[in-house]
Amino acid sequence: MRKEVFRMERVTCKEKGLVMLEDFNLNIWEGEIMGLIPGNSFGLHSFIQLLMENVPLEDGYIFYHEELINSWKGGKKGNNRITVIQDRSCLVDGLTVADNVFVLRQGFRKNIIQPAVLEIQLEPFIKEIGIELSAGTYVDKLTSFERVVVEILKGIVAGHRLIILSEMSALLGVDDLKKLYRIIRYYASKGYSFIYIGTHIEDLLQFCDRTALMSNGHIEKILQPRDMKFDKLHSISKEYDKMIHKYLENRKDKEISGPSICDCYCKTQNMKYPLTFGVREGECLVLQCLDNTVYRMLLQQLVGENTNTSWRMFLHGKKAEIPGNRHIALLQEQCNKTMLFPELSYMDNLCFNLDKRIRHVWTTGRIRKSIRQEYGEILGEDVFKLSVDELTEKQKYQLVYSRILLQKPEIVFCMQPFKGADLTHRMYIWRLLEQLLRKGIAVIILAVNLSDVLSLADRLICIDKEKEHKEYKQSEFASVSVLEPWLQLYGTGKSVETADDLDEF
């Protein structure tokens, strides 16, 4: 008889008086990989929080291993024995892999720690999943993939039978994702259960047994194995796909020509071959880092952190630096959180980069009044009265991208612009990026995963730290990977139907 590992029954919970989850029903079977697609991010944080700890409920019941752990009457004290793996790692950098797995787990009671013994105890766990990883390695030396694996091992060793992975495709490259899927399948065959939270259909089709569709803090539908087909899941993002299709049809008739306005050269000890690329006016170039360490290296270089990297940039043939250069703009990861200043007003946030172009923007009220009149028609007058914390997520994205447009750069470097965004906000970010391109601004996107960004790209460069980098024109995108979205629009004629198509992984 199949055992049930986890169940939420008619759960309703509030945060600060606001209902975040309402009549929420979900169950997970032993050895099952359950997909979860949040149509929007509303209630998702509350759901993850309920998995980790038993916060008070307004209504409903939560069972783990058929034991009632939380209800509207009250819940068990302490954290639940469930592992949650997200973008931000919970590992301690100053300790080794073995220390993180054994010493920091709940119930470890030894007074004298013997590192060699712990490393020997961990080796069988590492070998059974077939990866190369030393138990004595310090965590700060690990790649993003190795960190995720260590967090899984930490949960397995601690006896956690349910593991949640959130947005792995935004963290890991294609090759690392394939290895991760193998590990998840292996542990699922051993009776461990998983919830995989993702916003991209392509991820979930690869290995999930069932998929839950979540919207506004409520489970709208559970897709059974017979429903796990590309055409049935594809209807979820139908509007998004129509927008992409229309853009690609228009874009293919407009060839990006002319000389390169910016040329870059990069050489690092992490890459066997140097990276050289240029970009034209109004062109979208995607740099896909097949290894997360290469992505981090490029990211550190762009934000001005000190690295062991040989980096040269030429703008219109003249050597250029990124810091303080108004002709170049940076859009950081999750810019709605990382590029806004809550202590400043909306207007000050909007004009933040403008002093490099308009000298007296801070001392002349007439200039700011003119900007407010111009952008008030676009952004709405009401937003100027709000603090940053009062803005919706959409308004935050709009503010950051409007700041870029006011700066009028020639080139914008974007670091994973869709990271952390739900389907609704991904569509909006996509439109904002397309607006930059329509203004003739060159857009260079750094990405680990190609979901979303491929549909904007005119060219793609796949960066491999061990092999020569491959460059693709838009007409060649169909040969990139059958797992990426919208490839059927480039003429591949292939689509992923079920997890069975991925047995080669």
C-alpha positions as CSV (number, residue, x, y, z in Angstrom):
1,M,0.0,0.0,0.0
2,R,1.3,3.4,-1.0
3,K,2.3,5.6,2.0
4,E,1.5,9.3,2.3
5,V,4.4,11.4,3.4
6,F,2.9,14.8,3.7
7,R,-0.6,16.4,3.5
8,M,-2.1,19.9,3.9
9,E,-5.9,19.7,4.3
10,R,-8.0,22.8,4.0
11,V,-5.2,25.0,5.3
12,T,-5.8,28.7,5.7
13,C,-3.2,31.0,7.2
14,K,-2.6,34.7,7.6
15,E,0.3,37.1,7.8
16,K,-0.2,40.5,9.4
17,G,-3.9,40.1,9.0
18,L,-3.8,39.2,5.3
19,V,-4.9,35.8,4.1
20,M,-1.9,34.2,2.3
21,L,-3.1,30.6,1.9
22,E,-6.8,29.8,1.7
23,D,-8.4,26.3,1.6
24,F,-5.0,24.9,0.6
25,N,-4.9,21.2,-0.2
26,L,-1.9,19.2,-1.2
27,N,-0.6,15.7,-0.5
28,I,2.7,14.0,-1.3
29,W,3.3,10.2,-1.6
30,E,6.4,8.3,-0.6
31,G,9.0,8.3,-3.4
32,E,7.1,11.0,-5.4
33,I,8.5,14.0,-7.2
34,M,5.8,16.6,-7.0
35,G,6.1,19.7,-9.2
36,L,4.6,23.1,-8.1
37,I,4.0,25.9,-10.6
38,P,3.2,29.2,-8.8
39,G,1.2,31.3,-11.3
40,N,2.1,34.3,-9.1
41,S,4.3,34.5,-6.0
42,F,1.4,35.3,-3.6
43,G,1.4,32.8,-0.8
44,L,4.5,31.0,-1.9
45,H,6.7,32.3,1.0
46,S,3.9,31.3,3.5
47,F,3.8,27.8,2.0
48,I,7.5,27.3,2.3
49,Q,7.4,28.7,5.9
50,L,4.7,26.2,6.8
51,L,6.9,23.4,5.6
52,M,9.8,24.5,7.8
53,E,8.0,25.4,11.0
54,N,4.5,25.1,12.5
55,V,3.2,28.7,12.4
56,P,-0.3,29.3,13.6
57,L,-3.2,28.4,11.2
58,E,-6.6,30.0,10.9
59,D,-8.0,26.7,9.7
60,G,-7.0,23.2,8.5
61,Y,-4.6,20.4,9.3
62,I,-1.0,19.5,8.3
63,F,0.2,15.8,8.5
64,Y,3.8,14.6,8.2
65,H,4.3,10.8,8.1
66,E,0.6,10.4,9.0
67,E,1.1,12.4,12.2
68,L,-0.7,15.6,12.9
69,I,2.0,18.3,13.2
70,N,-0.1,21.5,12.9
71,S,-3.7,22.5,12.9
72,W,-6.0,25.5,13.7
73,K,-5.9,24.3,17.4
74,G,-2.1,24.6,17.5
75,G,1.1,22.9,16.2
76,K,4.1,20.9,17.4
77,K,7.0,23.1,18.7
78,G,10.3,23.3,16.8
79,N,11.2,23.0,13.1
80,N,9.9,20.1,11.0
81,R,12.3,17.5,9.7
82,I,11.9,18.7,6.2
83,T,14.8,20.1,4.0
84,V,14.2,23.3,2.0
85,I,16.8,24.2,-0.6
86,Q,16.6,27.7,-2.2
87,D,18.9,30.2,-3.9
88,R,20.4,31.3,-0.6
89,S,22.4,28.4,0.8
90,C,22.0,27.4,4.5
91,L,25.6,25.9,4.6
92,V,28.3,27.5,6.7
93,D,31.3,28.6,4.6
94,G,33.9,28.2,7.3
95,L,33.3,24.5,7.8
96,T,33.9,21.4,5.7
97,V,31.3,19.4,3.8
98,A,31.4,16.7,6.5
99,D,31.1,19.3,9.3
100,N,28.0,20.8,7.6
101,V,26.4,17.4,7.1
102,F,27.0,15.9,10.5
103,V,28.0,18.5,13.1
104,L,25.3,21.0,12.3
105,R,22.5,18.6,12.1
106,Q,19.8,18.3,14.8
107,G,20.7,15.7,17.4
108,F,24.5,15.7,17.0
109,R,25.7,15.2,20.6
110,K,29.4,14.4,20.4
111,N,31.7,16.6,22.5
112,I,34.9,15.7,20.6
113,I,34.7,16.1,16.9
114,Q,37.0,13.8,14.7
115,P,37.0,15.2,11.2
116,A,38.6,12.2,9.7
117,V,35.9,9.9,11.1
118,L,33.1,12.2,9.8
119,E,34.7,12.2,6.3
120,I,34.9,8.4,6.2
121,Q,31.2,8.2,7.3
122,L,30.1,10.6,4.5
123,E,32.1,8.9,1.7
124,P,29.5,6.1,1.1
125,F,26.7,8.7,0.7
126,I,28.8,10.6,-1.9
127,K,29.8,7.4,-3.8
128,E,26.3,6.0,-4.1
129,I,25.1,9.1,-6.1
130,G,28.2,9.0,-8.4
131,I,29.7,12.4,-8.0
132,E,33.2,13.6,-7.3
133,L,33.3,15.5,-4.0
134,S,35.7,15.5,-1.1
135,A,34.1,15.4,2.3
136,G,37.0,17.5,3.6
137,T,36.4,20.4,1.2
138,Y,35.5,23.7,2.7
139,V,32.0,24.8,1.6
140,D,33.2,28.2,0.3
141,K,35.2,26.3,-2.3
142,L,32.2,24.4,-3.7
143,T,30.3,25.2,-6.9
144,S,26.6,26.0,-6.8
145,F,25.8,22.4,-7.9
146,E,28.0,20.9,-5.2
147,R,26.3,23.1,-2.6
148,V,22.9,21.9,-3.6
149,V,24.1,18.3,-3.5
150,V,25.6,18.8,0.0
151,E,22.3,20.3,1.2
152,I,20.5,17.2,-0.2
153,L,23.0,14.9,1.6
154,K,22.5,16.9,4.8
155,G,18.8,16.2,4.6
156,I,19.3,12.5,3.8
157,V,21.7,12.0,6.6
158,A,19.4,13.8,9.0
159,G,16.6,11.4,8.1
160,H,14.4,14.0,6.3
161,R,12.0,12.2,4.1
162,L,10.7,15.3,2.2
163,I,13.0,17.7,0.4
164,I,11.9,20.9,-1.3
165,L,13.9,22.4,-4.1
166,S,13.0,25.9,-5.3
167,E,13.9,27.5,-8.7
168,M,17.0,25.3,-9.4
169,S,17.0,26.3,-13.1
170,A,17.9,29.9,-12.1
171,L,20.9,28.6,-10.1
172,L,22.3,25.7,-12.2
173,G,23.3,25.3,-15.8
174,V,21.9,22.7,-18.1
175,D,24.6,20.0,-17.4
176,D,24.3,20.5,-13.6
177,L,20.5,20.3,-13.8
178,K,20.8,16.9,-15.6
179,K,23.1,15.6,-12.9
180,L,20.7,17.0,-10.2
181,Y,17.7,15.3,-11.8
182,R,19.6,12.0,-11.8
183,I,20.3,12.4,-8.0
184,I,16.6,13.3,-7.3
185,R,15.4,10.2,-9.2
186,Y,17.8,8.0,-7.4
187,Y,16.6,9.1,-3.9
188,A,13.0,9.0,-5.1
189,S,13.5,5.3,-5.9
190,K,14.8,4.9,-2.3
191,G,11.5,6.3,-1.0
192,Y,12.4,9.9,-0.4
193,S,9.9,12.5,-1.6
194,F,10.5,15.8,-3.3
195,I,8.6,19.0,-4.1
196,Y,10.2,20.9,-7.0
197,I,9.0,24.5,-7.2
198,G,9.6,26.0,-10.7
199,T,8.1,28.6,-13.0
200,H,9.1,26.9,-16.2
201,I,7.1,24.1,-17.8
202,E,10.2,22.6,-19.3
203,D,11.7,21.9,-15.9
204,L,8.7,20.1,-14.6
205,L,8.1,17.9,-17.6
206,Q,11.5,16.4,-17.2
207,F,11.0,14.4,-14.1
208,C,8.0,15.3,-12.0
209,D,5.3,12.6,-11.4
210,R,2.5,15.1,-10.7
211,T,2.3,18.9,-10.8
212,A,0.2,21.3,-8.7
213,L,-0.9,24.6,-10.2
214,M,-0.9,27.3,-7.5
215,S,-2.4,30.8,-7.8
216,N,-3.2,33.5,-5.2
217,G,-2.4,31.2,-2.3
218,H,-4.6,28.4,-3.5
219,I,-4.1,25.1,-5.3
220,E,-6.1,25.4,-8.5
221,K,-5.5,22.0,-10.0
222,I,-3.4,18.9,-9.7
223,L,-2.1,17.5,-13.0
224,Q,-1.9,13.7,-12.9
225,P,0.7,11.7,-14.9
226,R,-1.6,11.4,-17.8
227,D,-1.8,15.2,-17.9
228,M,1.9,15.7,-17.9
229,K,2.1,16.5,-21.6
230,F,3.7,19.6,-23.1
231,D,0.5,20.7,-24.9
232,K,-1.6,20.5,-21.7
233,L,0.9,22.3,-19.5
234,H,1.7,24.8,-22.3
235,S,-1.8,26.3,-22.0
236,I,-0.6,27.8,-18.6
237,S,1.6,30.3,-20.4
238,K,-0.4,30.7,-23.5
239,E,-0.5,34.5,-23.4
240,Y,3.2,34.6,-22.8
241,D,3.9,32.3,-25.7
242,K,1.7,34.4,-28.1
243,M,3.7,37.5,-27.1
244,I,7.0,35.7,-27.8
245,H,5.8,34.3,-31.1
246,K,4.7,37.8,-32.3
247,Y,8.0,39.3,-31.3
248,L,10.1,36.6,-33.1
249,E,8.0,37.0,-36.2
250,N,8.7,40.7,-36.3
251,R,12.3,40.4,-35.2
252,K,13.4,37.9,-37.9
253,D,12.7,40.5,-40.6
254,K,14.9,43.1,-38.9
255,E,18.5,42.0,-39.3
256,I,20.8,43.6,-36.8
257,S,23.6,45.1,-38.8
258,G,26.3,47.7,-38.5
259,P,29.6,47.8,-36.7
260,S,30.1,46.6,-33.1
261,I,29.8,49.4,-30.6
262,C,31.3,47.5,-27.7
263,D,34.0,44.7,-27.7
264,C,35.1,42.8,-24.6
265,Y,37.9,40.4,-23.9
266,C,38.0,38.2,-20.8
267,K,40.5,35.6,-19.6
268,T,40.4,33.8,-16.3
269,Q,42.0,30.8,-14.7
270,N,38.4,29.3,-14.5
271,M,38.2,29.1,-18.3
272,K,40.6,27.2,-20.6
273,Y,39.8,29.5,-23.5
274,P,39.5,33.3,-23.5
275,L,36.1,34.9,-24.1
276,T,35.8,37.5,-26.8
277,F,32.6,39.1,-27.9
278,G,31.1,42.3,-29.4
279,V,27.6,43.7,-29.6
280,R,25.8,46.0,-32.0
281,E,23.4,48.8,-31.4
282,G,20.0,47.4,-30.5
283,E,21.2,43.8,-30.4
284,C,20.4,41.3,-27.7
285,L,23.4,39.0,-26.9
286,V,23.0,36.2,-24.4
287,L,26.0,34.8,-22.6
288,Q,25.1,31.4,-21.2
289,C,27.5,30.3,-18.5
290,L,27.3,26.5,-18.6
291,D,29.2,26.5,-15.2
292,N,28.0,28.6,-12.3
293,T,31.6,29.5,-11.3
294,V,32.1,31.2,-14.6
295,Y,28.9,33.1,-14.2
296,R,30.0,34.3,-10.8
297,M,33.4,35.3,-12.1
298,L,31.8,37.5,-14.9
299,L,29.4,38.9,-12.4
300,Q,32.2,39.9,-10.0
301,Q,34.0,41.6,-12.9
302,L,31.0,43.6,-14.0
303,V,30.1,44.9,-10.5
304,G,33.8,45.9,-9.9
305,E,34.8,43.3,-7.4
306,N,38.5,42.3,-7.3
307,T,39.1,39.1,-9.2
308,N,41.9,37.2,-10.9
309,T,40.5,38.1,-14.3
310,S,42.0,39.8,-17.3
311,W,39.2,42.0,-18.6
312,R,39.3,44.6,-21.3
313,M,36.4,46.6,-22.8
314,F,36.3,48.9,-25.7
315,L,33.4,51.3,-26.4
316,H,33.5,52.7,-30.0
317,G,37.1,51.6,-30.2
318,K,38.2,53.4,-27.0
319,K,39.1,51.6,-23.7
320,A,36.2,51.9,-21.3
321,E,35.5,51.1,-17.6
322,I,32.1,50.2,-16.3
323,P,32.1,52.0,-12.9
324,G,31.0,55.6,-13.4
325,N,30.4,55.3,-17.1
326,R,26.9,56.6,-18.0
327,H,27.1,54.9,-21.4
328,I,26.9,51.5,-19.7
329,A,24.2,50.4,-17.2
330,L,24.0,47.3,-15.0
331,L,20.8,45.4,-14.1
332,Q,21.6,43.2,-11.2
333,E,19.9,39.9,-10.2
334,Q,16.4,40.5,-8.7
335,C,16.7,44.2,-9.4
336,N,13.4,44.9,-7.7
337,K,15.2,44.1,-4.4
338,T,18.9,44.9,-5.1
339,M,18.7,48.2,-7.0
340,L,16.2,50.2,-5.0
341,F,16.9,52.4,-2.0
342,P,14.0,52.4,0.6
343,E,15.4,55.4,2.4
344,L,15.1,57.5,-0.8
345,S,11.9,58.8,-2.3
346,Y,10.4,57.5,-5.5
347,M,11.7,60.5,-7.4
348,D,15.2,60.2,-6.0
349,N,15.3,56.5,-6.9
350,L,14.2,57.4,-10.4
351,C,16.9,60.1,-10.9
352,F,19.6,58.1,-9.1
353,N,21.9,57.7,-12.2
354,L,20.9,61.0,-13.9
355,D,23.5,63.3,-12.3
356,K,26.1,61.8,-14.7
357,R,24.0,63.2,-17.6
358,I,22.3,66.2,-16.1
359,R,24.7,68.1,-13.8
360,H,22.2,70.1,-11.7
361,V,19.5,67.5,-11.3
362,W,19.7,67.5,-7.5
363,T,19.9,71.3,-7.1
364,T,17.4,72.4,-9.8
365,G,13.8,71.6,-8.9
366,R,12.7,72.6,-12.4
367,I,14.5,69.6,-13.9
368,R,12.9,67.1,-11.6
369,K,9.5,68.7,-12.2
370,S,10.0,68.2,-15.9
371,I,11.0,64.6,-15.4
372,R,7.9,64.0,-13.2
373,Q,5.6,65.5,-15.8
374,E,7.1,63.4,-18.5
375,Y,7.2,60.1,-16.6
376,G,4.0,60.7,-14.7
377,E,2.1,60.0,-17.9
378,I,3.9,56.6,-18.2
379,L,4.2,55.5,-14.6
380,G,1.2,57.2,-13.1
381,E,1.1,60.2,-10.8
382,D,0.2,58.1,-7.7
383,V,3.6,56.3,-7.6
384,F,5.4,59.5,-6.8
385,K,3.5,59.7,-3.5
386,L,4.5,56.2,-2.4
387,S,7.6,55.0,-0.6
388,V,9.6,52.2,-2.1
389,D,8.2,49.7,0.4
390,E,4.6,50.6,-0.6
391,L,5.2,49.8,-4.3
392,T,3.9,46.6,-5.9
393,E,6.5,44.2,-7.4
394,K,5.5,45.4,-10.9
395,Q,6.0,49.1,-9.9
396,K,9.4,48.2,-8.5
397,Y,10.5,46.6,-11.8
398,Q,9.0,49.6,-13.6
399,L,11.0,52.1,-11.5
400,V,14.3,50.3,-12.0
401,Y,13.9,50.0,-15.8
402,S,12.6,53.6,-16.1
403,R,15.8,54.7,-14.3
404,I,17.8,52.9,-17.0
405,L,15.8,54.6,-19.7
406,L,16.4,58.0,-18.1
407,Q,20.2,57.3,-18.0
408,K,20.1,56.6,-21.8
409,P,23.0,54.2,-21.9
410,E,24.3,52.6,-25.1
411,I,24.7,49.1,-23.4
412,V,22.9,47.4,-20.6
413,F,24.4,44.3,-18.9
414,C,21.6,42.2,-17.3
415,M,22.4,39.5,-14.8
416,Q,19.7,36.8,-14.9
417,P,16.8,39.4,-15.3
418,F,14.1,36.8,-14.8
419,K,15.5,35.2,-11.6
420,G,13.0,34.9,-8.8
421,A,10.1,36.3,-10.9
422,D,6.8,34.4,-11.2
423,L,5.0,34.0,-14.6
424,T,3.1,37.3,-14.4
425,H,6.3,39.3,-13.6
426,R,8.3,37.4,-16.1
427,M,6.0,38.6,-18.9
428,Y,6.4,42.2,-17.6
429,I,10.2,42.0,-17.4
430,W,10.3,40.6,-20.9
431,R,8.3,43.6,-22.2
432,L,10.7,46.0,-20.3
433,L,13.7,44.4,-21.9
434,E,12.1,44.5,-25.3
435,Q,11.5,48.2,-24.7
436,L,15.2,48.8,-24.2
437,L,16.0,47.0,-27.5
438,R,13.4,49.1,-29.3
439,K,15.2,52.2,-28.0
440,G,18.3,51.0,-29.8
441,I,20.1,50.0,-26.6
442,A,22.3,47.0,-26.8
443,V,21.4,44.4,-24.2
444,I,23.9,41.8,-23.0
445,I,22.3,39.1,-20.7
446,L,24.3,36.9,-18.5
447,A,22.4,33.7,-17.8
448,V,22.9,30.2,-16.4
449,N,19.6,28.9,-17.8
450,L,18.2,29.9,-21.2
451,S,14.5,30.0,-20.1
452,D,12.9,33.3,-21.1
453,V,16.1,35.0,-22.3
454,L,16.5,32.9,-25.5
455,S,13.3,34.4,-26.9
456,L,14.9,37.9,-26.8
457,A,18.3,36.9,-28.1
458,D,19.7,37.8,-31.5
459,R,22.9,35.8,-30.7
460,L,23.9,33.3,-28.1
461,I,27.3,32.4,-26.8
462,C,27.6,29.3,-24.7
463,I,30.6,29.6,-22.3
464,D,32.2,26.3,-21.3
465,K,35.2,26.5,-18.9
466,E,36.8,23.4,-20.4
467,K,35.9,23.7,-24.2
468,E,35.9,26.4,-26.8
469,H,32.9,28.6,-26.6
470,K,30.1,28.1,-29.1
471,E,28.3,31.0,-30.8
472,Y,24.8,30.6,-32.3
473,K,22.8,32.9,-34.6
474,Q,19.1,33.1,-34.1
475,S,18.6,30.8,-37.1
476,E,20.7,28.2,-35.3
477,F,18.9,28.3,-32.0
478,A,16.9,25.1,-32.8
479,S,20.1,23.1,-32.3
480,V,20.8,24.4,-28.8
481,S,18.7,22.0,-26.6
482,V,15.3,20.3,-26.9
483,L,14.8,21.3,-23.2
484,E,14.6,25.1,-23.7
485,P,11.3,26.9,-24.2
486,W,10.1,28.2,-27.5
487,L,12.6,26.2,-29.6
488,Q,9.7,25.0,-31.7
489,L,9.4,28.6,-32.9
490,Y,12.9,28.4,-34.4
491,G,12.0,25.3,-36.4
492,T,13.2,22.5,-34.2
493,G,9.9,20.6,-34.5
494,K,10.8,18.9,-31.2
495,S,9.2,19.2,-27.8
496,V,9.6,17.4,-24.5
497,E,6.5,15.2,-23.9
498,T,7.1,13.4,-20.7
499,A,9.8,12.5,-18.2
500,D,10.4,9.3,-20.2
501,D,12.0,11.3,-23.0
502,L,14.8,12.1,-20.6
503,D,16.0,8.7,-19.7
504,E,19.3,9.5,-21.4
505,F,20.1,11.8,-18.6
